[in-house]
Amino acid sequence: MRFLLLAVMAVAVWAHAPITPAMRGPLRVEGARVLDAAGVVGQMRGAVLADVDSATVATLGVMRLRWNFNTVRIPVRAADLGRVAAVVERAGAADLVVVLASIETSTAFWGALAGALREAPNVVFSVGSAEMLGVIRGAGARQIVAVPLSGGLVAGENVIYEGAGPFAGFAGRVPVYAGEWGAAGLAGSDAVFQAMYDFDVAGVHWTALGFGAGGLVRDTVDYAGTAVGETILSWMTGDPIGFGYLRKEAIASAAGGPASPAAPGALLSLYIEQMGPSPDLFGRLGADGRLPLELGGTEVFFDGVRVPVLFAGQYQVNVQVPYTVVPGRAALVQVFYRGVPSNRLLLDVVPAAGELFHDVFTRGVVALNEDGSRNGEGRPAGAGSIVVLFGTGLGMVAPLGVAGLPAVSPHPVVALPVSVFVDGVEGEVLFAGEVPGFVGLAQINVRLGRVLRVGSVPVVLRVGGRDSQAAVVVWVR
């Protein structure tokens, strides 16, 4: 489809830490190392949930996608036995190792739990005493078992040693695990950083206590970190806000340019990491003639309503703003990827936020000269000639457009006044409206002034009194 060329016009600039590799089971211990099913050495890095009920699809997904964890520790009790298998399956779908830790001490409980989950590849059992190792093996479970480091080394395969540290004398000899690492008890971000640095250098597996409101996260709606959580996020993602976080400064016109508010019908680029598929996907018109509302697992909501998605990738999502947004009233925006929510963001809405499509390297606008040739250094427009510019974000049109549907013929006309200034000289706008067959694409026909400098000169689009923000040029002779 022709409109696909407008789907992605820039590269995300937010730099983050590498993605923590998933550890897909069955896991096994080899010397002091833990290996995944492919034989790759891994490190469990994660957090502790309060209980089984906390292990929702959203929370598990946030832990993996937004906090860059690969492990979740969940305390279980006898009353949870009937629900644990479903939780383990959900965590596996999120690419998380599940450490099941129990406050129960009965051999009957551990035997039942191990027997029920002996085929689950992503499970690690954390027991309170070494004698439970025999109970778990007797139930036919061969997964890794974490036993207390304080009890000394034990015979058997697939055993790791759990404690609060220090791990000097053990790390490097046997696999060690800081199971309920009390990050919240450390004084200051430096101590948290030092602890995580020491863990990573020594290869210590860890799960920080605890992933819940008032612990590492402020709430389980936006999953923003507390002071300690932001420190861990900085270590895990390179950013105290983490992956999958919407921010105003990372939302811009799909035509390019600086951060932008929303306008009715505009094409917007949301630069947000790990909230889209890899490889990137372009939206295509469906049988109903519309762009999809879900693309590769990515959905975007404006005020609770899904909007059309033109492009979805790991670092960028492009959408069309619905024509129903109200200028002057901020829209509540949220992205979901495979059921995992971003934070919610109030995005300003203005009558128009017009920008011109352009080459991000040369800054030259996408424009046609009067003879139909593409405007550029080798094909400049003549003074006094007509140039066709292409943009988005020009606001309401008549007849009213429908988000996700290509514009129909005849051209829907922009409702607000439109002006174009080339090298500071106002041109004569002959037409401004949406292009039939395209989604969210506006066409502006302008006659250039008679007296212009030769070469690349700045061009500014003004719609409803608001000027375009991107520094772009057109070539004239």
Secondary structure as GFF3:
##gff-version 3
##sequence-region A 1 477
A	DSSP	three_ten_helix	2	6	.	.	.	ID=ss1
A	DSSP	beta_strand	28	30	.	.	.	ID=ss2
A	DSSP	beta_strand	33	35	.	.	.	ID=ss3
A	DSSP	beta_strand	41	42	.	.	.	ID=ss4
A	DSSP	beta_strand	45	48	.	.	.	ID=ss5
A	DSSP	three_ten_helix	52	54	.	.	.	ID=ss6
A	DSSP	alpha_helix	57	61	.	.	.	ID=ss7
A	DSSP	pi_helix	62	66	.	.	.	ID=ss8
A	DSSP	beta_strand	71	76	.	.	.	ID=ss9
A	DSSP	three_ten_helix	78	80	.	.	.	ID=ss10
A	DSSP	alpha_helix	81	93	.	.	.	ID=ss11
A	DSSP	beta_strand	97	102	.	.	.	ID=ss12
A	DSSP	alpha_helix	107	116	.	.	.	ID=ss13
A	DSSP	beta_strand	123	126	.	.	.	ID=ss14
A	DSSP	alpha_helix	131	138	.	.	.	ID=ss15
A	DSSP	beta_strand	145	148	.	.	.	ID=ss16
A	DSSP	three_ten_helix	149	151	.	.	.	ID=ss17
A	DSSP	beta_strand	159	162	.	.	.	ID=ss18
A	DSSP	beta_strand	176	181	.	.	.	ID=ss19
A	DSSP	three_ten_helix	183	185	.	.	.	ID=ss20
A	DSSP	alpha_helix	188	202	.	.	.	ID=ss21
A	DSSP	beta_strand	205	209	.	.	.	ID=ss22
A	DSSP	alpha_helix	227	237	.	.	.	ID=ss23
A	DSSP	three_ten_helix	248	250	.	.	.	ID=ss24
A	DSSP	beta_strand	251	253	.	.	.	ID=ss25
A	DSSP	beta_strand	267	270	.	.	.	ID=ss26
A	DSSP	beta_strand	281	282	.	.	.	ID=ss27
A	DSSP	beta_strand	298	302	.	.	.	ID=ss28
A	DSSP	beta_strand	305	306	.	.	.	ID=ss29
A	DSSP	beta_strand	309	312	.	.	.	ID=ss30
A	DSSP	beta_strand	317	320	.	.	.	ID=ss31
A	DSSP	beta_strand	331	337	.	.	.	ID=ss32
A	DSSP	beta_strand	340	341	.	.	.	ID=ss33
A	DSSP	beta_strand	345	347	.	.	.	ID=ss34
A	DSSP	beta_strand	355	356	.	.	.	ID=ss35
A	DSSP	beta_strand	367	368	.	.	.	ID=ss36
A	DSSP	beta_strand	386	392	.	.	.	ID=ss37
A	DSSP	beta_strand	397	398	.	.	.	ID=ss38
A	DSSP	beta_strand	413	414	.	.	.	ID=ss39
A	DSSP	beta_strand	418	422	.	.	.	ID=ss40
A	DSSP	beta_strand	425	426	.	.	.	ID=ss41
A	DSSP	beta_strand	428	434	.	.	.	ID=ss42
A	DSSP	beta_strand	442	447	.	.	.	ID=ss43
A	DSSP	beta_strand	455	463	.	.	.	ID=ss44
A	DSSP	beta_strand	466	467	.	.	.	ID=ss45
A	DSSP	beta_strand	472	476	.	.	.	ID=ss46
###
